[in-house]
Amino acid sequence: MHTSQTKKTLSIFWKHAMKYRGRAAFILGSLILVTGLQTYTTTIYRDLINMLTEGKVINDLAPAFWLIVLIFSINMFRQLLWRVTNFVNNYFQPKVMADLTNTCYQYLQKHSYGFFTSKFVGSLVTKVKRYERSFEVIADQITFDLGQSIVVTVFIIAILLWQYPVFGIMILVWSIAFFIFCYYFAKYKLPYDIERAESDTYATGQLADSITNNVNIKAFSSYGLENKRFDTVTDRQFRSRQKSWNLGTIGELVQGVSMVCLELLIMYVALRYWQKGLLNVGDIALLQLYYLRVVDKLWSTGKNIRNIYEAIADANEMTEMLSKPHGIQDLPSAPLLSASKGGIEFKDVTFSYHRKKQPIFTGFNFAIKPGERVALVGPSGGGKSTILKLLLRFHDIDSGSISIDSQNIASVTQDSLRNAISLVPQDPILFHRTIADNIRYAKPEATDEEVISVAKLAHAHEFIERMPLGYKSLVGERGIKLSGGERQRVAIARAILKAAPILILDEATSSLDSESEMFIQDALKTLMKSCTTIVVAHRLSTIMQMDRIVVISGGKIIEEGEHDELLKARSGTYQKLWNIQAGGFSSA
């Protein structure tokens, strides 16, 4: 499972990087050239040392000066090329990271309503940010760390095999063994890195959830309970981190011991060769420099490989999200919904939130005529909100059909379906943008005059004008700077602006005072004249003027009719509900 997910992660990264293959190729070519020149420069220093120690340049320093000029020229070219490479990389990496973030964002947004109700927002945000960060880590490792280490080691071994075969073989064998150990040790450590990443994500989600519910914690004085709960979460995070980091320390111990042994072997053999006159002082200096460079690079290689695997472990969580099919999908070549009238029909609908659970609806039939105003009432849990979710296609039904103007909503695109419906929810959530932006969200091209006009109809203009920046005032995260009633009026203004053929009001006036409700009811009456309307309400006084009131209980329609007609029903459910609200609970 981990291997399969890792391949998918690397495949996604590769596809995004190859959109800029020219820049990627330039960076790779520069890496090889710069590293090759740096490795070659060391051999020139060797020749210079040998010239000086053997006394060949006592009378004429020109050959030595020419070597110095050559070294200067190579180093200057190398520095300039690498700076240019950095500029190219400064475009390449951030651009790919931005593309990856956009891919995650767009794919997540298309997940179903049910997907988001079962996920922590904080965890999803963490996974997206880790994804782009993981690419950055892997790209850095290839460009500046692991990739450079491999190229340096290959060049050094090639030169040693050419000029010092015995030492070349020694370092080649040791390097291969070192790489094999690092690879398999990192592979062994990967599950522990994944466990660490999962515990980090879980802790972030719990932290976000607790902060979001700060008011509840205060209201119930549950600091002690929440502190204990979060301490358990961070303890799990601590243990997974400690386990992962301890394994890393063990790996570094094995690598360090092997490096010390290699140095001892190289210096012993080098001294023996010098004693026999097979090596000069410059040669020994070169061997020591090459050994130090290989050891320095390969010491980092173990850590680089672990960093890559840790980055992959962090990214795999998001890859799993990207691999998960969207719960609600459009059919291939699905047409747009053409909803000019707004007639709605539920035909033999069977639905359950979980296939193995008791269905909410079984063979449910329900129709609304174009332009009809229908109220849904009944006990909580009877299925009223589920009807709205199914109409918006937040969930797919198990069997039967739902149609708008004789078009099956499962056969048309989701965007065209929802464009035909205006929704005012019970608890509107606003973007942390200006009030004008939130109202205009229903119609981005709307003018300021249109925004103000619908705000007046929704009785929102008055409170907006009292705010310091008026329509340019920011509403805060989720609209927290506005009261519940103010948020609902903004949502109603947005729905009026959308002017869709179908209007859904889900307890749309529940947070309003009586005076504001009176004004908004008048505005909604005007709006409802031109569209099909479904109202879910617990306050029955708000639905007395509906064309039809439908009582839902246990996933079935048990009563329907006009207000006066339902009140006359002997021992009817609607009558009981009305008596409770009109006369108080004691009379019921």
TIBAGU-247886 format. One record per residue (C-alpha): x, y, z; residue number from 1; residue in three letters. Coordinates in nm, 2 decimals. Layout:
       xx       yy       zz   seq   type
        X        Y        Z   NUM    ALA
...
REM end
This chain:
       xx       yy       zz   seq   type
     0.00     0.00     0.00     1    MET
     0.28     0.24     0.10     2    HIS
     0.48     0.15    -0.21     3    THR
     0.18     0.20    -0.44     4    SER
     0.10     0.54    -0.28     5    GLN
     0.46     0.65    -0.31     6    THR
     0.46     0.57    -0.68     7    LYS
     0.15     0.77    -0.73     8    LYS
     0.29     1.07    -0.53     9    THR
     0.61     1.07    -0.74    10    LEU
     0.41     1.03    -1.06    11    SER
     0.20     1.34    -0.98    12    ILE
     0.51     1.54    -0.89    13    PHE
     0.68     1.43    -1.21    14    TRP
     0.38     1.52    -1.43    15    LYS
     0.36     1.87    -1.27    16    HIS
     0.74     1.92    -1.31    17    ALA
     0.74     1.81    -1.67    18    MET
     0.52     2.10    -1.76    19    LYS
     0.84     2.30    -1.73    20    TYR
     1.08     2.04    -1.87    21    ARG
     1.31     2.30    -2.03    22    GLY
     1.39     2.46    -1.70    23    ARG
     1.42     2.12    -1.53    24    ALA
     1.67     2.01    -1.80    25    ALA
     1.87     2.33    -1.76    26    PHE
     1.89     2.29    -1.38    27    ILE
     2.00     1.92    -1.42    28    LEU
     2.26     2.00    -1.69    29    GLY
     2.40     2.29    -1.48    30    SER
     2.42     2.06    -1.18    31    LEU
     2.63     1.81    -1.37    32    ILE
     2.85     2.07    -1.53    33    LEU
     2.92     2.27    -1.22    34    VAL
     2.99     1.96    -1.01    35    THR
     3.22     1.82    -1.28    36    GLY
     3.42     2.14    -1.29    37    LEU
     3.45     2.16    -0.92    38    GLN
     3.57     1.80    -0.90    39    THR
     3.82     1.86    -1.18    40    TYR
     3.96     2.17    -1.01    41    THR
     4.09     1.96    -0.73    42    THR
     4.32     1.77    -0.97    43    THR
     4.47     2.11    -1.07    44    ILE
     4.54     2.19    -0.71    45    TYR
     4.72     1.85    -0.69    46    ARG
     4.94     1.93    -0.99    47    ASP
     5.02     2.27    -0.83    48    LEU
     5.12     2.11    -0.50    49    ILE
     5.34     1.86    -0.68    50    ASN
     5.51     2.14    -0.88    51    MET
     5.59     2.32    -0.56    52    LEU
     5.71     2.02    -0.35    53    THR
     5.92     1.88    -0.63    54    GLU
     6.09     2.21    -0.69    55    GLY
     6.00     2.23    -1.06    56    LYS
     5.90     2.60    -1.05    57    VAL
     6.18     2.75    -0.84    58    ILE
     6.33     2.94    -1.14    59    ASN
     6.01     2.99    -1.34    60    ASP
     5.68     3.04    -1.17    61    LEU
     5.49     3.09    -1.50    62    ALA
     5.35     2.73    -1.51    63    PRO
     5.22     2.77    -1.15    64    ALA
     5.06     3.11    -1.23    65    PHE
     4.89     2.96    -1.54    66    TRP
     4.74     2.69    -1.31    67    LEU
     4.62     2.96    -1.07    68    ILE
     4.46     3.15    -1.36    69    VAL
     4.29     2.83    -1.49    70    LEU
     4.16     2.76    -1.14    71    ILE
     4.03     3.12    -1.11    72    PHE
     3.86     3.10    -1.46    73    SER
     3.69     2.77    -1.38    74    ILE
     3.57     2.89    -1.04    75    ASN
     3.44     3.22    -1.18    76    MET
     3.25     3.04    -1.46    77    PHE
     3.11     2.79    -1.21    78    ARG
     2.99     3.06    -0.97    79    GLN
     2.81     3.26    -1.25    80    LEU
     2.65     2.94    -1.40    81    LEU
     2.52     2.83    -1.06    82    TRP
     2.37     3.17    -0.98    83    ARG
     2.19     3.16    -1.31    84    VAL
     2.07     2.81    -1.23    85    THR
     1.94     2.95    -0.90    86    ASN
     1.74     3.21    -1.08    87    PHE
     1.59     2.94    -1.31    88    VAL
     1.51     2.73    -1.01    89    ASN
     1.35     3.03    -0.83    90    ASN
     1.08     3.02    -1.11    91    TYR
     1.06     2.64    -1.15    92    PHE
     1.00     2.52    -0.79    93    GLN
     0.75     2.79    -0.68    94    PRO
     0.56     2.75    -1.01    95    LYS
     0.53     2.37    -0.97    96    VAL
     0.44     2.42    -0.60    97    MET
     0.16     2.66    -0.70    98    ALA
     0.03     2.42    -0.96    99    ASP
     0.03     2.14    -0.71   100    LEU
    -0.16     2.35    -0.46   101    THR
    -0.42     2.44    -0.73   102    ASN
    -0.46     2.07    -0.82   103    THR
    -0.52     1.98    -0.46   104    CYS
    -0.76     2.28    -0.41   105    TYR
    -0.96     2.20    -0.73   106    GLN
    -0.99     1.83    -0.66   107    TYR
    -1.08     1.88    -0.30   108    LEU
    -1.36     2.13    -0.38   109    GLN
    -1.52     1.86    -0.61   110    LYS
    -1.55     1.61    -0.33   111    HIS
    -1.90     1.55    -0.21   112    SER
    -2.08     1.72     0.08   113    TYR
    -2.05     1.40     0.28   114    GLY
    -1.67     1.40     0.24   115    PHE
    -1.64     1.74     0.41   116    PHE
    -1.88     1.66     0.69   117    THR
    -1.65     1.38     0.80   118    SER
    -1.31     1.57     0.77   119    LYS
    -1.14     1.82     0.99   120    PHE
    -1.08     2.15     0.80   121    VAL
    -0.75     2.19     0.98   122    GLY
    -0.63     1.85     0.87   123    SER
    -0.73     1.91     0.50   124    LEU
    -0.54     2.25     0.50   125    VAL
    -0.23     2.08     0.66   126    THR
    -0.23     1.81     0.40   127    LYS
    -0.25     2.06     0.11   128    VAL
     0.03     2.27     0.25   129    LYS
     0.25     1.96     0.32   130    ARG
     0.20     1.85    -0.04   131    TYR
     0.36     2.15    -0.19   132    GLU
     0.62     2.15     0.08   133    ARG
     0.70     1.79     0.01   134    SER
     0.77     1.87    -0.36   135    PHE
     1.00     2.15    -0.25   136    GLU
     1.20     1.92    -0.02   137    VAL
     1.24     1.65    -0.29   138    ILE
     1.33     1.91    -0.55   139    ALA
     1.59     2.07    -0.32   140    ASP
     1.73     1.73    -0.24   141    GLN
     1.78     1.65    -0.61   142    ILE
     1.92     1.99    -0.70   143    THR
     2.13     2.09    -0.40   144    PHE
     2.18     1.78    -0.18   145    ASP
     2.12     1.42    -0.29   146    LEU
     2.15     1.48    -0.66   147    GLY
     2.47     1.68    -0.61   148    GLN
     2.61     1.42    -0.38   149    SER
     2.55     1.14    -0.63   150    ILE
     2.71     1.34    -0.92   151    VAL
     3.01     1.44    -0.70   152    VAL
     3.06     1.08    -0.60   153    THR
     3.04     0.95    -0.95   154    VAL
     3.29     1.21    -1.08   155    PHE
     3.54     1.14    -0.80   156    ILE
     3.52     0.76    -0.84   157    ILE
     3.56     0.80    -1.22   158    ALA
     3.88     1.01    -1.17   159    ILE
     4.01     0.77    -0.91   160    LEU
     3.95     0.46    -1.12   161    LEU
     4.13     0.64    -1.41   162    TRP
     4.44     0.77    -1.21   163    GLN
     4.43     0.57    -0.88   164    TYR
     4.25     0.23    -0.95   165    PRO
     4.30     0.08    -0.61   166    VAL
     4.16     0.37    -0.43   167    PHE
     3.88     0.41    -0.68   168    GLY
     3.77     0.05    -0.62   169    ILE
     3.78     0.10    -0.25   170    MET
     3.56     0.40    -0.25   171    ILE
     3.33     0.25    -0.52   172    LEU
     3.27    -0.06    -0.32   173    VAL
     3.22     0.14     0.00   174    TRP
     2.98     0.38    -0.17   175    SER
     2.77     0.11    -0.32   176    ILE
     2.74    -0.06     0.02   177    ALA
     2.66     0.28     0.18   178    PHE
     2.39     0.36    -0.07   179    PHE
     2.23     0.02    -0.03   180    ILE
     2.22     0.05     0.35   181    PHE
     2.08     0.40     0.33   182    CYS
     1.81     0.30     0.08   183    TYR
     1.69    -0.01     0.27   184    TYR
     1.71     0.16     0.61   185    PHE
     1.51     0.46     0.48   186    ALA
     1.26     0.21     0.33   187    LYS
     1.24     0.03     0.67   188    TYR
     1.19     0.36     0.84   189    LYS
     0.91     0.48     0.60   190    LEU
     0.62     0.33     0.79   191    PRO
     0.73     0.51     1.11   192    TYR
     0.76     0.84     0.91   193    ASP
     0.41     0.78     0.78   194    ILE
     0.29     0.72     1.14   195    GLU
     0.46     1.04     1.25   196    ARG
     0.29     1.24     0.96   197    ALA
    -0.05     1.09     1.05   198    GLU
    -0.01     1.18     1.41   199    SER
     0.09     1.54     1.32   200    ASP
    -0.22     1.57     1.09   201    THR
    -0.45     1.43     1.36   202    TYR
    -0.30     1.67     1.62   203    ALA
    -0.35     1.97     1.38   204    THR
    -0.71     1.87     1.32   205    GLY
    -0.78     1.84     1.70   206    GLN
    -0.62     2.17     1.76   207    LEU
    -0.83     2.34     1.49   208    ALA
    -1.15     2.17     1.62   209    ASP
    -1.08     2.28     1.98   210    SER
    -1.00     2.64     1.88   211    ILE
    -1.32     2.66     1.67   212    THR
    -1.52     2.54     1.97   213    ASN
    -1.35     2.78     2.22   214    ASN
    -1.69     2.93     2.31   215    VAL
    -1.82     2.58     2.40   216    ASN
    -1.52     2.52     2.62   217    ILE
    -1.57     2.85     2.80   218    LYS
    -1.95     2.79     2.83   219    ALA
    -1.91     2.45     2.98   220    PHE
    -1.59     2.53     3.18   221    SER
    -1.43     2.22     3.03   222    SER
    -1.07     2.35     3.02   223    TYR
    -0.95     2.05     3.23   224    GLY
    -1.13     1.79     3.01   225    LEU
    -1.01     1.95     2.69   226    GLU
    -0.65     1.99     2.82   227    ASN
    -0.64     1.62     2.92   228    LYS
    -0.78     1.52     2.58   229    ARG
    -0.53     1.73     2.39   230    PHE
    -0.25     1.61     2.61   231    ASP
    -0.33     1.25     2.49   232    THR
    -0.32     1.37     2.13   233    VAL
     0.02     1.54     2.18   234    THR
     0.16     1.24     2.37   235    ASP
     0.07     1.02     2.07   236    ARG
     0.25     1.27     1.85   237    GLN
     0.55     1.28     2.08   238    PHE
     0.58     0.90     2.08   239    ARG
     0.56     0.87     1.70   240    SER
     0.82     1.15     1.65   241    ARG
     1.06     0.99     1.91   242    GLN
     1.03     0.65     1.74   243    LYS
     1.11     0.80     1.40   244    SER
     1.39     1.02     1.52   245    TRP
     1.55     0.74     1.73   246    ASN
     1.57     0.52     1.41   247    LEU
     1.74     0.81     1.23   248    GLY
     2.00     0.83     1.51   249    THR
     2.07     0.46     1.48   250    ILE
     2.12     0.49     1.11   251    GLY
     2.36     0.78     1.15   252    GLU
     2.56     0.57     1.40   253    LEU
     2.61     0.29     1.15   254    VAL
     2.71     0.54     0.88   255    GLN
     2.96     0.72     1.10   256    GLY
     3.14     0.40     1.20   257    VAL
     3.17     0.29     0.84   258    SER
     3.32     0.63     0.74   259    MET
     3.58     0.62     1.01   260    VAL
     3.68     0.27     0.90   261    CYS
     3.71     0.39     0.53   262    LEU
     3.93     0.68     0.63   263    GLU
     4.17     0.45     0.82   264    LEU
     4.19     0.21     0.53   265    LEU
     4.26     0.48     0.27   266    ILE
     4.53     0.66     0.48   267    MET
     4.70     0.33     0.56   268    TYR
     4.72     0.22     0.19   269    VAL
     4.82     0.58     0.08   270    ALA
     5.11     0.59     0.33   271    LEU
     5.23     0.24     0.21   272    ARG
     5.22     0.37    -0.16   273    TYR
     5.41     0.69    -0.06   274    TRP
     5.67     0.48     0.12   275    GLN
     5.72     0.29    -0.21   276    LYS
     5.74     0.61    -0.41   277    GLY
     5.42     0.55    -0.59   278    LEU
     5.25     0.86    -0.46   279    LEU
     5.36     1.22    -0.41   280    ASN
     5.25     1.47    -0.14   281    VAL
     5.00     1.62    -0.39   282    GLY
     4.85     1.28    -0.46   283    ASP
     4.80     1.21    -0.09   284    ILE
     4.64     1.56    -0.05   285    ALA
     4.41     1.49    -0.34   286    LEU
     4.31     1.15    -0.20   287    LEU
     4.24     1.31     0.14   288    GLN
     4.03     1.59    -0.02   289    LEU
     3.84     1.34    -0.23   290    TYR
     3.78     1.12     0.07   291    TYR
     3.65     1.42     0.27   292    LEU
     3.42     1.53    -0.01   293    ARG
     3.28     1.18    -0.06   294    VAL
     3.23     1.13     0.31   295    VAL
     3.08     1.48     0.35   296    ASP
     2.84     1.42     0.06   297    LYS
     2.75     1.06     0.15   298    LEU
     2.71     1.15     0.52   299    TRP
     2.44     1.39     0.40   300    SER
     2.31     1.13     0.16   301    THR
     2.18     0.91     0.44   302    GLY
     1.99     1.21     0.58   303    LYS
     1.89     1.32     0.23   304    ASN
     1.72     0.99     0.16   305    ILE
     1.55     1.00     0.49   306    ARG
     1.43     1.35     0.42   307    ASN
     1.29     1.24     0.09   308    ILE
     1.11     0.95     0.24   309    TYR
     0.97     1.17     0.52   310    GLU
     0.86     1.42     0.25   311    ALA
     0.69     1.14     0.06   312    ILE
     0.53     1.02     0.38   313    ALA
     0.39     1.37     0.43   314    ASP
     0.27     1.38     0.07   315    ALA
     0.11     1.04     0.06   316    ASN
    -0.18     1.15     0.28   317    GLU
    -0.28     1.41     0.02   318    MET
    -0.21     1.16    -0.27   319    THR
    -0.47     0.94    -0.10   320    GLU
    -0.72     1.22    -0.12   321    MET
    -0.63     1.28    -0.49   322    LEU
    -0.67     0.91    -0.56   323    SER
    -1.01     0.89    -0.39   324    LYS
    -1.29     0.92    -0.66   325    PRO
    -1.53     1.20    -0.61   326    HIS
    -1.84     1.07    -0.43   327    GLY
    -2.08     1.27    -0.66   328    ILE
    -1.97     1.28    -1.03   329    GLN
    -2.12     1.41    -1.35   330    ASP
    -2.20     1.16    -1.63   331    LEU
    -1.96     1.18    -1.93   332    PRO
    -2.09     1.46    -2.16   333    SER
    -2.37     1.55    -1.92   334    ALA
    -2.59     1.83    -2.06   335    PRO
    -2.67     2.15    -1.88   336    LEU
    -3.00     2.17    -1.69   337    LEU
    -3.26     2.39    -1.86   338    SER
    -3.48     2.50    -1.57   339    ALA
    -3.71     2.78    -1.69   340    SER
    -4.02     2.68    -1.49   341    LYS
    -3.89     2.51    -1.18   342    GLY
    -4.12     2.20    -1.15   343    GLY
    -3.98     1.94    -0.91   344    ILE
    -4.06     1.57    -0.88   345    GLU
    -3.93     1.30    -0.65   346    PHE
    -4.04     0.96    -0.80   347    LYS
    -4.00     0.63    -0.60   348    ASP
    -3.69     0.77    -0.42   349    VAL
    -3.51     0.53    -0.19   350    THR
    -3.22     0.68     0.01   351    PHE
    -3.00     0.61     0.31   352    SER
    -2.69     0.79     0.42   353    TYR
    -2.51     0.46     0.47   354    HIS
    -2.62     0.18     0.23   355    ARG
    -2.64    -0.08     0.51   356    LYS
    -2.84     0.14     0.74   357    LYS
    -3.22     0.19     0.76   358    GLN
    -3.33     0.41     0.46   359    PRO
    -3.45     0.76     0.53   360    ILE
    -3.68     0.73     0.23   361    PHE
    -3.83     0.42     0.07   362    THR
    -4.04     0.46    -0.25   363    GLY
    -4.09     0.83    -0.17   364    PHE
    -4.30     1.04    -0.40   365    ASN
    -4.33     1.42    -0.39   366    PHE
    -4.41     1.68    -0.66   367    ALA
    -4.40     2.06    -0.66   368    ILE
    -4.57     2.25    -0.95   369    LYS
    -4.38     2.53    -1.12   370    PRO
    -4.41     2.85    -0.92   371    GLY
    -4.57     2.67    -0.63   372    GLU
    -4.47     2.78    -0.27   373    ARG
    -4.44     2.47    -0.05   374    VAL
    -4.34     2.45     0.32   375    ALA
    -4.19     2.14     0.47   376    LEU
    -4.27     2.09     0.84   377    VAL
    -4.26     1.81     1.09   378    GLY
    -4.06     1.66     1.37   379    PRO
    -3.68     1.68     1.37   380    SER
    -3.52     1.39     1.19   381    GLY
    -3.82     1.33     0.97   382    GLY
    -3.64     1.39     0.64   383    GLY
    -3.70     1.76     0.56   384    LYS
    -3.34     1.86     0.54   385    SER
    -3.26     1.54     0.35   386    THR
    -3.50     1.64     0.08   387    ILE
    -3.31     1.97     0.03   388    LEU
    -2.97     1.79     0.02   389    LYS
    -3.10     1.54    -0.24   390    LEU
    -3.25     1.82    -0.46   391    LEU
    -2.91     2.00    -0.45   392    LEU
    -2.75     1.66    -0.52   393    ARG
    -2.52     1.67    -0.22   394    PHE
    -2.59     1.30    -0.21   395    HIS
    -2.70     1.05    -0.48   396    ASP
    -3.01     0.85    -0.42   397    ILE
    -3.01     0.47    -0.40   398    ASP
    -3.30     0.43    -0.65   399    SER
    -3.58     0.62    -0.81   400    GLY
    -3.53     0.96    -0.97   401    SER
    -3.55     1.34    -0.89   402    ILE
    -3.63     1.57    -1.18   403    SER
    -3.65     1.94    -1.24   404    ILE
    -3.87     2.04    -1.54   405    ASP
    -3.88     1.67    -1.64   406    SER
    -3.49     1.64    -1.65   407    GLN
    -3.33     1.39    -1.42   408    ASN
    -3.09     1.58    -1.20   409    ILE
    -2.84     1.28    -1.20   410    ALA
    -2.81     1.32    -1.58   411    SER
    -2.72     1.69    -1.59   412    VAL
    -2.41     1.87    -1.46   413    THR
    -2.40     1.96    -1.09   414    GLN
    -2.30     2.32    -1.16   415    ASP
    -2.60     2.38    -1.39   416    SER
    -2.83     2.21    -1.13   417    LEU
    -2.71     2.43    -0.85   418    ARG
    -2.71     2.74    -1.06   419    ASN
    -3.09     2.69    -1.09   420    ALA
    -3.13     2.69    -0.71   421    ILE
    -3.09     2.97    -0.46   422    SER
    -3.03     2.85    -0.11   423    LEU
    -3.06     3.05     0.21   424    VAL
    -2.94     2.81     0.49   425    PRO
    -3.03     2.83     0.86   426    GLN
    -2.67     2.92     0.95   427    ASP
    -2.51     3.10     0.66   428    PRO
    -2.13     3.08     0.63   429    ILE
    -1.97     3.38     0.47   430    LEU
    -1.63     3.43     0.32   431    PHE
    -1.38     3.65     0.50   432    HIS
    -1.43     3.92     0.24   433    ARG
    -1.63     4.24     0.22   434    THR
    -2.01     4.24     0.26   435    ILE
    -2.04     4.35    -0.11   436    ALA
    -1.82     4.06    -0.22   437    ASP
    -2.04     3.82    -0.02   438    ASN
    -2.36     3.95    -0.17   439    ILE
    -2.21     3.97    -0.52   440    ARG
    -2.10     3.61    -0.50   441    TYR
    -2.43     3.50    -0.65   442    ALA
    -2.37     3.72    -0.95   443    LYS
    -2.00     3.83    -0.99   444    PRO
    -2.08     4.08    -1.26   445    GLU
    -2.34     4.26    -1.05   446    ALA
    -2.30     4.64    -1.02   447    THR
    -2.28     4.83    -0.69   448    ASP
    -2.64     4.96    -0.75   449    GLU
    -2.77     4.60    -0.79   450    GLU
    -2.59     4.49    -0.47   451    VAL
    -2.74     4.79    -0.27   452    ILE
    -3.08     4.72    -0.42   453    SER
    -3.10     4.36    -0.31   454    VAL
    -2.95     4.45     0.03   455    ALA
    -3.24     4.69     0.08   456    LYS
    -3.49     4.42    -0.01   457    LEU
    -3.33     4.19     0.24   458    ALA
    -3.34     4.47     0.50   459    HIS
    -2.96     4.45     0.53   460    ALA
    -2.88     4.80     0.39   461    HIS
    -2.95     4.97     0.73   462    GLU
    -2.70     4.77     0.94   463    PHE
    -2.44     4.77     0.65   464    ILE
    -2.45     5.15     0.63   465    GLU
    -2.39     5.18     1.01   466    ARG
    -2.06     4.98     0.97   467    MET
    -1.74     5.19     0.95   468    PRO
    -1.66     5.09     0.59   469    LEU
    -2.01     5.01     0.48   470    GLY
    -2.03     4.76     0.20   471    TYR
    -1.65     4.74     0.20   472    LYS
    -1.64     4.60     0.56   473    SER
    -1.48     4.27     0.61   474    LEU
    -1.71     4.01     0.78   475    VAL
    -1.44     3.79     0.95   476    GLY
    -1.38     3.42     0.92   477    GLU
    -1.71     3.24     0.84   478    ARG
    -1.88     3.59     0.89   479    GLY
    -1.80     3.59     1.27   480    ILE
    -1.81     3.98     1.28   481    LYS
    -2.18     3.98     1.20   482    LEU
    -2.46     3.86     1.42   483    SER
    -2.66     3.55     1.31   484    GLY
    -2.95     3.77     1.19   485    GLY
    -2.71     3.99     0.99   486    GLU
    -2.55     3.69     0.83   487    ARG
    -2.90     3.56     0.73   488    GLN
    -2.99     3.90     0.58   489    ARG
    -2.67     3.90     0.37   490    VAL
    -2.75     3.54     0.26   491    ALA
    -3.11     3.65     0.16   492    ILE
    -2.97     3.94    -0.03   493    ALA
    -2.74     3.70    -0.21   494    ARG
    -3.03     3.47    -0.30   495    ALA
    -3.24     3.76    -0.43   496    ILE
    -2.95     3.87    -0.65   497    LEU
    -2.91     3.52    -0.79   498    LYS
    -3.28     3.52    -0.91   499    ALA
    -3.28     3.14    -0.97   500    ALA
    -3.60     2.96    -1.08   501    PRO
    -3.60     2.76    -0.75   502    ILE
    -3.56     2.91    -0.41   503    LEU
    -3.48     2.71    -0.09   504    ILE
    -3.53     2.87     0.25   505    LEU
    -3.40     2.65     0.53   506    ASP
    -3.51     2.83     0.85   507    GLU
    -3.40     3.15     0.67   508    ALA
    -3.56     3.39     0.92   509    THR
    -3.49     3.19     1.24   510    SER
    -3.22     3.44     1.37   511    SER
    -3.42     3.75     1.30   512    LEU
    -3.61     3.98     1.54   513    ASP
    -3.98     4.02     1.48   514    SER
    -3.95     4.36     1.31   515    GLU
    -3.67     4.25     1.07   516    SER
    -3.86     3.93     1.00   517    GLU
    -4.17     4.13     0.90   518    MET
    -3.97     4.34     0.65   519    PHE
    -3.79     4.03     0.51   520    ILE
    -4.11     3.83     0.48   521    GLN
    -4.25     4.11     0.25   522    ASP
    -3.92     4.09     0.04   523    ALA
    -3.95     3.71     0.02   524    LEU
    -4.31     3.73    -0.09   525    LYS
    -4.20     3.94    -0.39   526    THR
    -3.92     3.71    -0.46   527    LEU
    -4.14     3.40    -0.44   528    MET
    -4.38     3.52    -0.70   529    LYS
    -4.13     3.45    -0.97   530    SER
    -3.99     3.12    -0.86   531    CYS
    -4.07     2.78    -0.72   532    THR
    -4.01     2.79    -0.34   533    THR
    -3.94     2.53    -0.08   534    ILE
    -3.94     2.65     0.28   535    VAL
    -3.83     2.44     0.57   536    VAL
    -3.96     2.60     0.89   537    ALA
    -4.01     2.51     1.26   538    HIS
    -4.18     2.85     1.33   539    ARG
    -4.52     2.78     1.17   540    LEU
    -4.62     3.14     1.18   541    SER
    -4.38     3.21     0.90   542    THR
    -4.54     2.97     0.65   543    ILE
    -4.91     3.04     0.69   544    MET
    -4.93     3.20     0.35   545    GLN
    -4.77     2.91     0.16   546    MET
    -4.97     2.75    -0.12   547    ASP
    -4.92     2.41     0.04   548    ARG
    -4.78     2.28     0.36   549    ILE
    -4.64     1.93     0.37   550    VAL
    -4.59     1.74     0.70   551    VAL
    -4.29     1.50     0.68   552    ILE
    -4.24     1.23     0.95   553    SER
    -4.04     0.92     0.94   554    GLY
    -3.95     0.97     0.57   555    GLY
    -4.31     0.99     0.46   556    LYS
    -4.57     1.26     0.38   557    ILE
    -4.84     1.22     0.65   558    ILE
    -5.03     1.54     0.58   559    GLU
    -5.05     1.81     0.32   560    GLU
    -5.27     2.11     0.24   561    GLY
    -5.31     2.48     0.32   562    GLU
    -5.28     2.62     0.67   563    HIS
    -5.65     2.65     0.75   564    ASP
    -5.72     2.32     0.60   565    GLU
    -5.46     2.14     0.81   566    LEU
    -5.58     2.31     1.13   567    LEU
    -5.93     2.16     1.08   568    LYS
    -5.79     1.80     1.07   569    ALA
    -5.89     1.62     1.38   570    ARG
    -5.59     1.52     1.59   571    SER
    -5.36     1.60     1.30   572    GLY
    -4.98     1.64     1.34   573    THR
    -4.98     1.99     1.20   574    TYR
    -5.26     2.09     1.44   575    GLN
    -5.06     1.95     1.73   576    LYS
    -4.75     2.14     1.63   577    LEU
    -4.95     2.46     1.58   578    TRP
    -5.11     2.42     1.92   579    ASN
    -4.77     2.38     2.08   580    ILE
    -4.64     2.70     1.93   581    GLN
    -4.96     2.91     1.96   582    ALA
    -5.06     2.80     2.31   583    GLY
    -4.73     2.70     2.47   584    GLY
    -4.60     2.36     2.56   585    PHE
    -4.83     2.32     2.86   586    SER
    -5.14     2.33     2.64   587    SER
    -4.99     2.06     2.42   588    ALA
REM end
